[in-house]
Amino acid sequence: MKRSRINEIILESDEFIRSFGIHLPPFAYWSPQQLVDRKEELSALIDARLGWDITDFGQGNFPSLGLVLVTTRNGSLENLRNGGGMCYAEKVMISRHDQVSPMHRHITKAEDIINRGGATLAIKMFESDANGELNKTAPVNIATDGIPRTLSPGDVLQLQPGESVTLLPGNWHEFWGEGGDVLIGEVSTVNDDLIDNIFQQPIGRFSEIEEDVDPVHLLVSDYEKWL
């Protein structure tokens, strides 16, 4: 993706998020230089990879295969392993109309995916087999707004604004905005996008960036280079 397009997406995304009365944390608006100047003070924020994440999953077709994410809080894997402290994470996401986040599962993370507003959030789901591979015959056990449900393999769950689904490690899922753009909330155990995403197809988690202009705001994938 070109950096110029990423800059545009961030501005468009912030406007979309604000249209629902939601405001992002101050760090979402800091410039790269502000982050560099304060990097010692912000080591916990940097280590937790809080901030913007614009991805086309390395495929170069963001309108069809992509996602906007902002990680607003995130604990540590050490706390999660020890069973105490900050064991949770939160994200704000945007799935555009018919823009797919590809089929994947998580090794450790359990998550609630919440339709915060906009159109229908469509989620296609499968269960894992004993080896963690996608199982096309097993029923899928989930909960929607705290109510247990069993889906047939490959069923598409449709969440209206305010509705949510709880996904546990091993639940394969892909999702998209159906009928329009969707503002999504994610509340989960500690998030680690570097190692905890298993995709059905061999694709990347982050975008390859063509630096045609300077960044307006850094992405979490920029932190290693800049900070």
Summary of the structure (lengths in Angstrom):
residues: 227
radius of gyration: 17.3
end to end distance: 21.2
largest distance: 53.5
contacts: 712
relative contact order: 0.24
helix: 19%
strand: 41%
